[in-house]
């Protein structure tokens, strides 16, 4: 699954275009490296998202094409 689509589907970022812009602006790291929006995400990958002064670090636990809002948090686990 594409990184920008994963971020939108898991609801870590609200819109796919915003997710793509964040990736292009080097605010999203995949396994410690800057990632383009089209980078493939696999189960077990670590994603870091920089929101202003804070950083959110999550591990991918599932890849789902569509989810309900209540099930979106099952797609990742927050790391330290």
Secondary structure, 3 states (H helix, E strand, C coil): CEHHHHHHHCCCCCCHHHHHHHHHCCCEEECCEECCCCCECCCCCEEEEEECCEEEEEEECCCCCCCCHHHHHHHEEECC
